[in-house]
Amino acid sequence: MMRDVPASYESRPIAIVGAGAAGLAAAIHAGGNGVPVVVLEATSDGGRKILISGGGRCNVLPQALEPARFVSEGPAHVVRHLLRSWPLDEQHRFFEDEVGVTLALEAESRKYFPASNRARDVRDGLVALARRRGVTFRVEARVTGLTPGVDGGWVVALDGGHVIDARAVVMATGGCSVPQTGSDGGGLDLLRGLGLRAHTLYAALTPLTATPAVHAGLSGVSLPVTLRVAGTKASASGGFLFTHRGYSGPAVLDVSHHAVRAAAAGRSQPILAQWSAADDAAWHTALQGGDGLVVSRLRAALPERLAQQLVAETGLDADQRIATLRREHRLALVERLCRYPLPWTGDEGFRKAEVTGGGVALEEIDPRTMECRRHPGLFLCGELLDAFGPIGGHNFAWAWATGRLAGRGTLRDR
């Protein structure tokens, strides 16, 4: 066993485990305060989810926070407190004034991207700011053990037999989503080993699949839709994409956890699609009176291939005219247009999930500091906690805010 730093309290560093969004935020806000800070990152660089987010552009922040849309088994007021602990306007100024990344609002998606449209500018800017604040980085440093020190602090064991005596540890190791970025759930295993209560993990914000792929012929078709989860108040509006395996797009991702959790419980969960902004009354009006083809009337509001599919599924011929459309066929077609049961059978899992559902129970941490209630000197932040938000920058806002609280929390005694 090789100890990497002297064991005297004053020389002990704050150890940040994980160099993703939450870990970098924690390092930045712990750094520059006269205490050594070291970031331990299992991959060769860190911040890989930042690099792939937003299609390589990085959706840094949402235009507006929606705490009510966050999913957690924990108290809703704790989720609200954590999200509001660092107001969005202050985060915006932080990125522009301190990280040095100019943000630009994309009005259609209601989220902020770097004006350069390069996610690497965000990741590299955060790392550079941490270094300016005296933070050191150790890459390819996998943490294999976490033990309370006999005289306070924590003993952090690394691959290869190295040991770090730390005055405090911030766990920011993420969950299991997109495992090729380094998210393997190992940090959660360490925390469970310390007796922390964690809710069952599941893939969230993940595409849904259909077997057989009944809509494979619509692959590539996209449109804005509203999806409603039957039997609940849950709904999502936004982009929808037919894929060769099933369904994706922001609206699908935002309701996917209902399907994932239902499947895990062995039950079905109907998800109903409204394919356009028009409601029942509007479609009944559009499909009565006048002449012309039914499919042509649908094409005025829907992509052509989808219009043809809905007409065919209703049992109508492609040359069916509005003037001769029977009432029962009109009712059936309007039902498909406004409450189409999406025939999902599975999901893409963690491989394509944007975030991990479940994780360490929020009751395990002090929401003022992110310190573990049962283990002083241990702080938790980011995706390994039991909370996630909708698509569009909300989960980065969670990571930045909880990482900041954890970093500042490590300095509470100074």
ZIHU-V282998 format. One record per residue. N is the residue number from 1. RES is the residue in one letter. SS is DSSP state (2 for helix, 1 for strand, 0 for the rest). OMEGA is omega in radians with two decimals (NA if undefined). D_CENTER is the distance of its C-alpha to the mean C-alpha in Angstrom with 2 decimals. Layout:
n=N res=RES ss=SS omega=OMEGA d_center=D_CENTER
n=N res=RES ss=SS omega=OMEGA d_center=D_CENTER
//
This chain:
n=1 res=M ss=0 omega=-3.10 d_center=37.94
n=2 res=M ss=1 omega=3.10 d_center=37.60
n=3 res=R ss=1 omega=-3.02 d_center=36.56
n=4 res=D ss=0 omega=-3.12 d_center=34.99
n=5 res=V ss=0 omega=3.09 d_center=35.83
n=6 res=P ss=0 omega=-3.05 d_center=38.71
n=7 res=A ss=0 omega=3.14 d_center=38.30
n=8 res=S ss=0 omega=-3.01 d_center=39.67
n=9 res=Y ss=2 omega=-3.05 d_center=37.27
n=10 res=E ss=2 omega=-3.11 d_center=37.55
n=11 res=S ss=2 omega=-3.12 d_center=36.63
n=12 res=R ss=0 omega=3.11 d_center=33.59
n=13 res=P ss=1 omega=2.83 d_center=30.28
n=14 res=I ss=1 omega=-3.13 d_center=26.97
n=15 res=A ss=1 omega=3.07 d_center=24.85
n=16 res=I ss=1 omega=-3.10 d_center=21.17
n=17 res=V ss=1 omega=-3.12 d_center=19.67
n=18 res=G ss=0 omega=-3.12 d_center=16.91
n=19 res=A ss=0 omega=3.00 d_center=16.73
n=20 res=G ss=0 omega=-3.07 d_center=13.06
n=21 res=A ss=2 omega=-3.11 d_center=11.74
n=22 res=A ss=2 omega=-3.14 d_center=12.60
n=23 res=G ss=2 omega=3.11 d_center=15.71
n=24 res=L ss=2 omega=3.09 d_center=17.01
n=25 res=A ss=2 omega=3.12 d_center=16.74
n=26 res=A ss=2 omega=-3.12 d_center=18.59
n=27 res=A ss=2 omega=-3.12 d_center=21.14
n=28 res=I ss=2 omega=-3.06 d_center=21.90
n=29 res=H ss=2 omega=2.97 d_center=22.59
n=30 res=A ss=2 omega=-3.07 d_center=24.59
n=31 res=G ss=0 omega=3.08 d_center=26.49
n=32 res=G ss=0 omega=-3.09 d_center=29.67
n=33 res=N ss=0 omega=3.09 d_center=31.04
n=34 res=G ss=0 omega=3.12 d_center=33.72
n=35 res=V ss=0 omega=3.09 d_center=31.80
n=36 res=P ss=0 omega=3.13 d_center=30.92
n=37 res=V ss=1 omega=3.09 d_center=27.21
n=38 res=V ss=1 omega=3.07 d_center=26.12
n=39 res=V ss=1 omega=3.13 d_center=22.72
n=40 res=L ss=1 omega=-3.05 d_center=22.68
n=41 res=E ss=1 omega=-3.06 d_center=20.48
n=42 res=A ss=0 omega=-3.13 d_center=20.88
n=43 res=T ss=0 omega=-3.10 d_center=20.41
n=44 res=S ss=0 omega=-3.11 d_center=22.90
n=45 res=D ss=0 omega=-3.11 d_center=20.95
n=46 res=G ss=0 omega=3.09 d_center=17.47
n=47 res=G ss=0 omega=-3.03 d_center=14.52
n=48 res=R ss=2 omega=3.07 d_center=13.94
n=49 res=K ss=2 omega=3.03 d_center=10.20
n=50 res=I ss=2 omega=-3.06 d_center=11.39
n=51 res=L ss=2 omega=-3.07 d_center=14.08
n=52 res=I ss=2 omega=-3.07 d_center=12.39
n=53 res=S ss=2 omega=3.11 d_center=9.70
n=54 res=G ss=2 omega=-3.12 d_center=11.18
n=55 res=G ss=2 omega=-3.13 d_center=13.76
n=56 res=G ss=2 omega=-3.14 d_center=15.09
n=57 res=R ss=0 omega=-3.13 d_center=15.30
n=58 res=C ss=0 omega=3.06 d_center=12.29
n=59 res=N ss=1 omega=-2.94 d_center=11.05
n=60 res=V ss=1 omega=-3.06 d_center=12.01
n=61 res=L ss=1 omega=2.98 d_center=12.06
n=62 res=P ss=1 omega=3.07 d_center=12.20
n=63 res=Q ss=0 omega=3.13 d_center=15.85
n=64 res=A ss=0 omega=3.11 d_center=15.74
n=65 res=L ss=0 omega=3.09 d_center=13.70
n=66 res=E ss=0 omega=-3.10 d_center=13.51
n=67 res=P ss=2 omega=-3.10 d_center=13.50
n=68 res=A ss=2 omega=-3.13 d_center=15.03
n=69 res=R ss=2 omega=3.07 d_center=12.05
n=70 res=F ss=0 omega=-3.10 d_center=10.08
n=71 res=V ss=1 omega=-3.14 d_center=10.65
n=72 res=S ss=0 omega=3.00 d_center=12.68
n=73 res=E ss=0 omega=-3.10 d_center=16.10
n=74 res=G ss=0 omega=-3.12 d_center=17.14
n=75 res=P ss=0 omega=-3.12 d_center=19.14
n=76 res=A ss=2 omega=-3.11 d_center=17.66
n=77 res=H ss=2 omega=3.08 d_center=19.81
n=78 res=V ss=2 omega=3.09 d_center=18.27
n=79 res=V ss=2 omega=3.13 d_center=14.74
n=80 res=R ss=2 omega=-3.13 d_center=16.57
n=81 res=H ss=2 omega=-3.10 d_center=18.61
n=82 res=L ss=2 omega=-3.13 d_center=15.95
n=83 res=L ss=2 omega=-3.07 d_center=14.14
n=84 res=R ss=2 omega=-3.14 d_center=17.64
n=85 res=S ss=0 omega=3.09 d_center=19.03
n=86 res=W ss=0 omega=-3.06 d_center=18.38
n=87 res=P ss=0 omega=-3.08 d_center=18.98
n=88 res=L ss=2 omega=-3.12 d_center=17.32
n=89 res=D ss=2 omega=3.08 d_center=20.77
n=90 res=E ss=2 omega=3.07 d_center=21.30
n=91 res=Q ss=2 omega=3.12 d_center=18.10
n=92 res=H ss=2 omega=3.14 d_center=19.25
n=93 res=R ss=2 omega=3.11 d_center=22.66
n=94 res=F ss=2 omega=-3.11 d_center=21.41
n=95 res=F ss=2 omega=-3.10 d_center=19.84
n=96 res=E ss=2 omega=-3.02 d_center=22.94
n=97 res=D ss=2 omega=-3.06 d_center=25.65
n=98 res=E ss=2 omega=3.10 d_center=24.63
n=99 res=V ss=2 omega=3.12 d_center=22.20
n=100 res=G ss=0 omega=3.13 d_center=24.29
n=101 res=V ss=0 omega=3.07 d_center=21.69
n=102 res=T ss=0 omega=-3.12 d_center=22.68
n=103 res=L ss=1 omega=3.11 d_center=19.94
n=104 res=A ss=1 omega=-3.13 d_center=20.59
n=105 res=L ss=1 omega=2.99 d_center=19.31
n=106 res=E ss=1 omega=-2.97 d_center=18.68
n=107 res=A ss=0 omega=-3.06 d_center=20.23
n=108 res=E ss=0 omega=-3.11 d_center=19.25
n=109 res=S ss=0 omega=3.11 d_center=15.45
n=110 res=R ss=0 omega=3.07 d_center=15.88
n=111 res=K ss=1 omega=-3.09 d_center=13.92
n=112 res=Y ss=1 omega=3.03 d_center=15.45
n=113 res=F ss=1 omega=2.97 d_center=15.90
n=114 res=P ss=1 omega=-3.11 d_center=18.50
n=115 res=A ss=0 omega=3.13 d_center=21.82
n=116 res=S ss=0 omega=-3.04 d_center=22.51
n=117 res=N ss=0 omega=3.12 d_center=19.54
n=118 res=R ss=0 omega=3.11 d_center=19.21
n=119 res=A ss=2 omega=-3.13 d_center=16.07
n=120 res=R ss=2 omega=3.12 d_center=18.65
n=121 res=D ss=2 omega=3.13 d_center=20.23
n=122 res=V ss=2 omega=-3.12 d_center=17.27
n=123 res=R ss=2 omega=-3.10 d_center=17.03
n=124 res=D ss=2 omega=3.11 d_center=20.82
n=125 res=G ss=2 omega=3.11 d_center=21.39
n=126 res=L ss=2 omega=3.12 d_center=19.47
n=127 res=V ss=2 omega=-3.13 d_center=21.38
n=128 res=A ss=2 omega=3.12 d_center=24.59
n=129 res=L ss=2 omega=3.11 d_center=24.27
n=130 res=A ss=2 omega=3.12 d_center=23.77
n=131 res=R ss=2 omega=3.10 d_center=26.84
n=132 res=R ss=2 omega=3.12 d_center=28.81
n=133 res=R ss=0 omega=3.03 d_center=28.24
n=134 res=G ss=0 omega=-3.14 d_center=29.76
n=135 res=V ss=0 omega=3.06 d_center=26.79
n=136 res=T ss=1 omega=-3.10 d_center=27.57
n=137 res=F ss=1 omega=2.99 d_center=25.33
n=138 res=R ss=1 omega=-3.14 d_center=26.10
n=139 res=V ss=1 omega=-3.05 d_center=24.31
n=140 res=E ss=0 omega=3.14 d_center=24.71
n=141 res=A ss=0 omega=-3.10 d_center=25.14
n=142 res=R ss=0 omega=3.12 d_center=23.69
n=143 res=V ss=1 omega=-3.10 d_center=24.01
n=144 res=T ss=1 omega=-3.13 d_center=25.86
n=145 res=G ss=1 omega=-3.11 d_center=27.12
n=146 res=L ss=1 omega=-3.03 d_center=26.71
n=147 res=T ss=1 omega=3.05 d_center=29.84
n=148 res=P ss=1 omega=3.12 d_center=31.10
n=149 res=G ss=0 omega=-3.11 d_center=34.02
n=150 res=V ss=0 omega=-3.13 d_center=37.48
n=151 res=D ss=0 omega=-3.09 d_center=38.12
n=152 res=G ss=0 omega=-3.12 d_center=34.75
n=153 res=G ss=0 omega=-3.06 d_center=31.68
n=154 res=W ss=1 omega=3.04 d_center=29.91
n=155 res=V ss=1 omega=-3.10 d_center=30.91
n=156 res=V ss=1 omega=3.14 d_center=28.22
n=157 res=A ss=1 omega=-3.14 d_center=29.30
n=158 res=L ss=1 omega=3.00 d_center=28.29
n=159 res=D ss=2 omega=3.10 d_center=29.10
n=160 res=G ss=2 omega=3.08 d_center=32.72
n=161 res=G ss=2 omega=3.11 d_center=34.08
n=162 res=H ss=1 omega=3.14 d_center=33.10
n=163 res=V ss=1 omega=3.08 d_center=32.56
n=164 res=I ss=1 omega=3.00 d_center=31.37
n=165 res=D ss=1 omega=-3.07 d_center=32.73
n=166 res=A ss=1 omega=3.07 d_center=30.13
n=167 res=R ss=1 omega=3.10 d_center=30.77
n=168 res=A ss=1 omega=3.14 d_center=27.13
n=169 res=V ss=1 omega=3.00 d_center=23.95
n=170 res=V ss=1 omega=3.10 d_center=20.35
n=171 res=M ss=1 omega=-3.12 d_center=17.98
n=172 res=A ss=0 omega=-2.98 d_center=14.74
n=173 res=T ss=0 omega=3.11 d_center=14.37
n=174 res=G ss=0 omega=-3.11 d_center=10.73
n=175 res=G ss=0 omega=-3.10 d_center=10.36
n=176 res=C ss=0 omega=-3.06 d_center=11.31
n=177 res=S ss=0 omega=-3.12 d_center=8.77
n=178 res=V ss=0 omega=-3.04 d_center=10.71
n=179 res=P ss=2 omega=3.14 d_center=13.76
n=180 res=Q ss=2 omega=3.08 d_center=15.78
n=181 res=T ss=2 omega=-3.14 d_center=14.08
n=182 res=G ss=0 omega=3.13 d_center=15.57
n=183 res=S ss=0 omega=-3.09 d_center=13.07
n=184 res=D ss=0 omega=3.13 d_center=15.68
n=185 res=G ss=0 omega=-3.10 d_center=15.32
n=186 res=G ss=2 omega=3.12 d_center=18.56
n=187 res=G ss=2 omega=3.10 d_center=17.76
n=188 res=L ss=2 omega=3.08 d_center=17.04
n=189 res=D ss=2 omega=3.12 d_center=20.36
n=190 res=L ss=2 omega=-3.11 d_center=22.14
n=191 res=L ss=2 omega=3.05 d_center=21.02
n=192 res=R ss=2 omega=3.12 d_center=22.10
n=193 res=G ss=2 omega=3.08 d_center=25.31
n=194 res=L ss=0 omega=3.08 d_center=25.88
n=195 res=G ss=0 omega=-3.13 d_center=25.83
n=196 res=L ss=0 omega=3.14 d_center=22.55
n=197 res=R ss=0 omega=3.14 d_center=21.38
n=198 res=A ss=1 omega=3.07 d_center=18.05
n=199 res=H ss=1 omega=-3.12 d_center=16.72
n=200 res=T ss=1 omega=-3.14 d_center=16.46
n=201 res=L ss=1 omega=3.05 d_center=13.39
n=202 res=Y ss=1 omega=3.13 d_center=12.03
n=203 res=A ss=1 omega=3.12 d_center=9.78
n=204 res=A ss=1 omega=-3.07 d_center=7.16
n=205 res=L ss=0 omega=-3.10 d_center=6.31
n=206 res=T ss=0 omega=3.11 d_center=9.27
n=207 res=P ss=0 omega=3.07 d_center=12.62
n=208 res=L ss=1 omega=-3.12 d_center=15.59
n=209 res=T ss=1 omega=3.10 d_center=18.97
n=210 res=A ss=0 omega=3.08 d_center=22.56
n=211 res=T ss=0 omega=0.01 d_center=25.57
n=212 res=P ss=0 omega=-3.11 d_center=27.94
n=213 res=A ss=0 omega=-3.00 d_center=26.13
n=214 res=V ss=0 omega=-3.12 d_center=28.05
n=215 res=H ss=0 omega=3.12 d_center=26.49
n=216 res=A ss=2 omega=3.13 d_center=26.62
n=217 res=G ss=2 omega=3.10 d_center=29.24
n=218 res=L ss=2 omega=-3.11 d_center=26.76
n=219 res=S ss=0 omega=-3.12 d_center=24.43
n=220 res=G ss=0 omega=3.11 d_center=23.43
n=221 res=V ss=0 omega=3.12 d_center=24.12
n=222 res=S ss=1 omega=3.14 d_center=21.55
n=223 res=L ss=1 omega=3.02 d_center=21.92
n=224 res=P ss=1 omega=-3.11 d_center=20.39
n=225 res=V ss=1 omega=2.91 d_center=20.39
n=226 res=T ss=1 omega=3.10 d_center=19.79
n=227 res=L ss=1 omega=3.09 d_center=18.61
n=228 res=R ss=1 omega=3.12 d_center=19.79
n=229 res=V ss=1 omega=-3.05 d_center=19.35
n=230 res=A ss=0 omega=3.11 d_center=22.98
n=231 res=G ss=0 omega=3.11 d_center=24.24
n=232 res=T ss=0 omega=3.04 d_center=21.47
n=233 res=K ss=0 omega=-3.05 d_center=20.76
n=234 res=A ss=0 omega=3.06 d_center=17.27
n=235 res=S ss=1 omega=3.10 d_center=17.03
n=236 res=A ss=1 omega=3.08 d_center=15.04
n=237 res=S ss=1 omega=3.14 d_center=16.74
n=238 res=G ss=1 omega=-3.09 d_center=15.96
n=239 res=G ss=1 omega=3.13 d_center=16.38
n=240 res=F ss=1 omega=-3.13 d_center=17.33
n=241 res=L ss=1 omega=2.96 d_center=18.40
n=242 res=F ss=1 omega=3.08 d_center=20.85
n=243 res=T ss=0 omega=3.14 d_center=20.53
n=244 res=H ss=0 omega=3.13 d_center=23.28
n=245 res=R ss=0 omega=-3.08 d_center=21.52
n=246 res=G ss=1 omega=-2.96 d_center=20.06
n=247 res=Y ss=1 omega=3.12 d_center=17.56
n=248 res=S ss=1 omega=-3.08 d_center=14.46
n=249 res=G ss=0 omega=-3.06 d_center=13.40
n=250 res=P ss=2 omega=-3.11 d_center=11.15
n=251 res=A ss=2 omega=3.12 d_center=13.33
n=252 res=V ss=2 omega=-3.11 d_center=13.16
n=253 res=L ss=2 omega=-3.07 d_center=9.43
n=254 res=D ss=2 omega=3.10 d_center=9.41
n=255 res=V ss=2 omega=-3.00 d_center=12.25
n=256 res=S ss=2 omega=-3.09 d_center=11.78
n=257 res=H ss=2 omega=3.07 d_center=11.22
n=258 res=H ss=2 omega=3.13 d_center=14.72
n=259 res=A ss=2 omega=-3.10 d_center=16.16
n=260 res=V ss=2 omega=-3.09 d_center=14.74
n=261 res=R ss=2 omega=3.09 d_center=16.05
n=262 res=A ss=2 omega=-3.14 d_center=19.21
n=263 res=A ss=2 omega=3.13 d_center=19.98
n=264 res=A ss=2 omega=3.13 d_center=19.68
n=265 res=A ss=0 omega=3.10 d_center=22.12
n=266 res=G ss=0 omega=3.12 d_center=24.41
n=267 res=R ss=0 omega=3.11 d_center=24.36
n=268 res=S ss=0 omega=3.11 d_center=23.59
n=269 res=Q ss=0 omega=-3.13 d_center=21.38
n=270 res=P ss=0 omega=3.04 d_center=22.67
n=271 res=I ss=1 omega=-3.02 d_center=20.40
n=272 res=L ss=1 omega=-3.10 d_center=22.65
n=273 res=A ss=1 omega=2.93 d_center=22.37
n=274 res=Q ss=1 omega=-2.91 d_center=24.30
n=275 res=W ss=0 omega=3.12 d_center=24.90
n=276 res=S ss=0 omega=3.12 d_center=26.14
n=277 res=A ss=0 omega=-3.12 d_center=26.64
n=278 res=A ss=0 omega=3.10 d_center=30.07
n=279 res=D ss=0 omega=-3.11 d_center=30.63
n=280 res=D ss=2 omega=-3.07 d_center=33.34
n=281 res=A ss=2 omega=-3.13 d_center=36.16
n=282 res=A ss=2 omega=-3.14 d_center=35.36
n=283 res=W ss=2 omega=3.09 d_center=35.27
n=284 res=H ss=2 omega=3.10 d_center=38.46
n=285 res=T ss=2 omega=-3.10 d_center=40.14
n=286 res=A ss=2 omega=-3.06 d_center=39.01
n=287 res=L ss=0 omega=3.05 d_center=40.31
n=288 res=Q ss=0 omega=3.09 d_center=43.71
n=289 res=G ss=0 omega=-3.14 d_center=46.59
n=290 res=G ss=0 omega=-3.12 d_center=47.43
n=291 res=D ss=0 omega=-3.12 d_center=47.44
n=292 res=G ss=0 omega=-3.10 d_center=45.31
n=293 res=L ss=1 omega=3.07 d_center=43.03
n=294 res=V ss=2 omega=-3.10 d_center=40.26
n=295 res=V ss=2 omega=3.11 d_center=37.89
n=296 res=S ss=2 omega=3.11 d_center=38.77
n=297 res=R ss=2 omega=3.11 d_center=37.83
n=298 res=L ss=2 omega=-3.12 d_center=34.38
n=299 res=R ss=2 omega=3.11 d_center=33.99
n=300 res=A ss=0 omega=-3.10 d_center=34.37
n=301 res=A ss=0 omega=-3.03 d_center=30.91
n=302 res=L ss=0 omega=3.00 d_center=29.18
n=303 res=P ss=0 omega=-3.00 d_center=28.98
n=304 res=E ss=2 omega=-3.09 d_center=32.24
n=305 res=R ss=2 omega=3.11 d_center=31.10
n=306 res=L ss=2 omega=3.11 d_center=29.13
n=307 res=A ss=2 omega=3.13 d_center=32.17
n=308 res=Q ss=2 omega=-3.13 d_center=34.44
n=309 res=Q ss=2 omega=-3.11 d_center=32.31
n=310 res=L ss=2 omega=3.09 d_center=32.29
n=311 res=V ss=2 omega=-3.13 d_center=36.01
n=312 res=A ss=2 omega=-3.13 d_center=36.74
n=313 res=E ss=2 omega=3.10 d_center=34.74
n=314 res=T ss=0 omega=3.13 d_center=36.80
n=315 res=G ss=0 omega=-3.12 d_center=39.90
n=316 res=L ss=0 omega=3.03 d_center=41.17
n=317 res=D ss=0 omega=-3.14 d_center=42.88
n=318 res=A ss=0 omega=-3.12 d_center=41.52
n=319 res=D ss=0 omega=3.10 d_center=44.64
n=320 res=Q ss=0 omega=-3.13 d_center=44.37
n=321 res=R ss=1 omega=-3.13 d_center=45.63
n=322 res=I ss=2 omega=-3.07 d_center=44.52
n=323 res=A ss=2 omega=-3.09 d_center=48.16
n=324 res=T ss=2 omega=-3.13 d_center=48.54
n=325 res=L ss=0 omega=-3.13 d_center=45.13
n=326 res=R ss=0 omega=-3.05 d_center=45.89
n=327 res=R ss=2 omega=-3.10 d_center=44.37
n=328 res=E ss=2 omega=3.09 d_center=42.76
n=329 res=H ss=2 omega=3.09 d_center=41.08
n=330 res=R ss=2 omega=3.12 d_center=39.87
n=331 res=L ss=2 omega=-3.14 d_center=38.39
n=332 res=A ss=2 omega=3.14 d_center=36.65
n=333 res=L ss=2 omega=3.11 d_center=35.29
n=334 res=V ss=2 omega=3.09 d_center=33.99
n=335 res=E ss=2 omega=3.12 d_center=32.26
n=336 res=R ss=2 omega=-3.14 d_center=30.46
n=337 res=L ss=2 omega=-3.02 d_center=29.61
n=338 res=C ss=2 omega=-3.09 d_center=28.19
n=339 res=R ss=0 omega=-3.08 d_center=27.04
n=340 res=Y ss=1 omega=3.13 d_center=26.44
n=341 res=P ss=1 omega=-3.10 d_center=25.29
n=342 res=L ss=0 omega=-3.03 d_center=22.65
n=343 res=P ss=0 omega=3.13 d_center=24.07
n=344 res=W ss=0 omega=3.07 d_center=21.05
n=345 res=T ss=0 omega=-3.11 d_center=22.04
n=346 res=G ss=1 omega=-3.12 d_center=19.07
n=347 res=D ss=1 omega=-3.10 d_center=15.69
n=348 res=E ss=0 omega=3.03 d_center=14.63
n=349 res=G ss=2 omega=-3.10 d_center=13.21
n=350 res=F ss=2 omega=-3.07 d_center=11.34
n=351 res=R ss=2 omega=-3.12 d_center=13.10
n=352 res=K ss=0 omega=-3.13 d_center=10.95
n=353 res=A ss=0 omega=3.09 d_center=7.78
n=354 res=E ss=0 omega=-3.04 d_center=4.60
n=355 res=V ss=1 omega=3.13 d_center=3.76
n=356 res=T ss=1 omega=2.99 d_center=6.98
n=357 res=G ss=1 omega=-3.07 d_center=8.66
n=358 res=G ss=1 omega=-3.11 d_center=11.86
n=359 res=G ss=1 omega=-3.06 d_center=13.11
n=360 res=V ss=1 omega=-3.11 d_center=15.77
n=361 res=A ss=0 omega=-3.14 d_center=17.19
n=362 res=L ss=2 omega=3.11 d_center=17.05
n=363 res=E ss=2 omega=3.14 d_center=20.82
n=364 res=E ss=2 omega=-3.07 d_center=21.20
n=365 res=I ss=1 omega=3.00 d_center=20.62
n=366 res=D ss=1 omega=-3.04 d_center=22.61
n=367 res=P ss=0 omega=3.08 d_center=20.30
n=368 res=R ss=0 omega=-3.03 d_center=22.79
n=369 res=T ss=0 omega=-3.03 d_center=22.42
n=370 res=M ss=0 omega=3.11 d_center=19.66
n=371 res=E ss=1 omega=3.10 d_center=22.66
n=372 res=C ss=1 omega=-3.07 d_center=22.97
n=373 res=R ss=0 omega=-3.06 d_center=25.62
n=374 res=R ss=0 omega=-3.13 d_center=27.49
n=375 res=H ss=0 omega=3.12 d_center=27.32
n=376 res=P ss=0 omega=3.12 d_center=28.37
n=377 res=G ss=0 omega=3.09 d_center=27.20
n=378 res=L ss=1 omega=-3.06 d_center=23.90
n=379 res=F ss=1 omega=-3.09 d_center=20.76
n=380 res=L ss=1 omega=3.13 d_center=17.13
n=381 res=C ss=0 omega=3.01 d_center=13.97
n=382 res=G ss=2 omega=-2.95 d_center=10.27
n=383 res=E ss=2 omega=-3.13 d_center=8.07
n=384 res=L ss=2 omega=3.06 d_center=11.42
n=385 res=L ss=1 omega=-3.08 d_center=11.96
n=386 res=D ss=0 omega=3.04 d_center=11.72
n=387 res=A ss=0 omega=2.98 d_center=9.33
n=388 res=F ss=1 omega=-3.11 d_center=5.93
n=389 res=G ss=0 omega=-3.13 d_center=6.18
n=390 res=P ss=0 omega=3.11 d_center=6.76
n=391 res=I ss=0 omega=3.01 d_center=6.27
n=392 res=G ss=0 omega=3.06 d_center=8.39
n=393 res=G ss=0 omega=-3.11 d_center=7.98
n=394 res=H ss=2 omega=-3.10 d_center=7.28
n=395 res=N ss=2 omega=2.96 d_center=4.80
n=396 res=F ss=2 omega=3.11 d_center=7.59
n=397 res=A ss=2 omega=3.08 d_center=10.05
n=398 res=W ss=2 omega=-3.13 d_center=9.28
n=399 res=A ss=2 omega=-3.13 d_center=9.78
n=400 res=W ss=2 omega=-3.04 d_center=12.81
n=401 res=A ss=2 omega=-3.12 d_center=14.31
n=402 res=T ss=2 omega=3.07 d_center=14.22
n=403 res=G ss=2 omega=3.10 d_center=15.28
n=404 res=R ss=2 omega=3.13 d_center=18.05
n=405 res=L ss=2 omega=-3.14 d_center=19.26
n=406 res=A ss=2 omega=3.12 d_center=19.47
n=407 res=G ss=2 omega=3.12 d_center=21.32
n=408 res=R ss=2 omega=-3.14 d_center=23.66
n=409 res=G ss=2 omega=-3.14 d_center=24.10
n=410 res=T ss=0 omega=-3.09 d_center=25.64
n=411 res=L ss=0 omega=-2.99 d_center=28.35
n=412 res=R ss=0 omega=-3.08 d_center=29.33
n=413 res=D ss=0 omega=-3.09 d_center=32.78
n=414 res=R ss=0 omega=NA d_center=33.74
//
